[in-house]
Amino acid sequence: MVLFSEKDLYQYLFLYPDLLSRIEAAERHANLLLPFIPRGLPVYQSHGSYHSLAIIRHINQIIRTSGLIFSPREIFLLYLAAWFHDIGYLHPFSLHNRKIHPALSVEMIRKDPVITGLVQEEELRVLDIIIQYHGSHADLTTIEESFPLRAPLLAALFRLADLADIGADRCPFSVFVLIQDGLSANEIQHWQAHTNILRCLIVYPLIVVLVQDPKQPFFKERIIPHVEEDLLSLGLICERYGLASPVPVYLTRDSDNP
């Protein structure tokens, strides 16, 4: 779990005071909005502040281990997307169709004077793309190339950072124990699949998933196919920029650390 007091959260913007002040303002604003995301169906994972913080941690891991050079504004946009990509869940329409939440997030960002006041128009256009395409069913290959902000690359790597937050922090076992008597069989399987995951770490190109039991049936049926399908699609974009396709590795607590 990532703590709010983590001092190096925005480590790659420390030398850029304008960008750093803007992302800190974005964090403050997001923390006013995210607590109001309704959970909806009990199968949903948490989409609150800790999810955003976990994504930023994964973004930092990608920057540190991928070997690519990112501009400060590209990093800023990845951090910004972490805070606002899920605000579409605030809208009641998302309760009936969760797949539309990326489009709702883009629409709501455009309506929010605080968020739009934190970005230039060029940045806002790329932010729209990153958020619009973070859903696992969006076709990343349809994103047009842009310069100097590499929209296809940023969208692919953001989806990777979002995907990597699949651990028990988002479906805690302590919560499951309290609510399981009100869950359907399908929802119970979903919670059990996620509570089997201890944590995820990106050491690019490896996506290291630490699990309690790699043979747990719901984990094998629900998590592994989803992860591998999504990595395959975003890997096509990564290869375009000279990156190897990301590879999932499933380890147990007793395995050697990567």
PyMOL commands that set and color helices and strands:
alter all, ss='L'
color gray80, all
select helices_A, chain A and resi 11-13+17-36+49-65+72-84+87-90+93-96+98-111+113-116+121-132+140-142+151-163+173-182+185-195+217-240
alter helices_A, ss='H'
color red, helices_A
select strands_A, chain A and resi 197-203+206-211+247-252
alter strands_A, ss='S'
color yellow, strands_A
deselect
rebuild
show_as cartoon
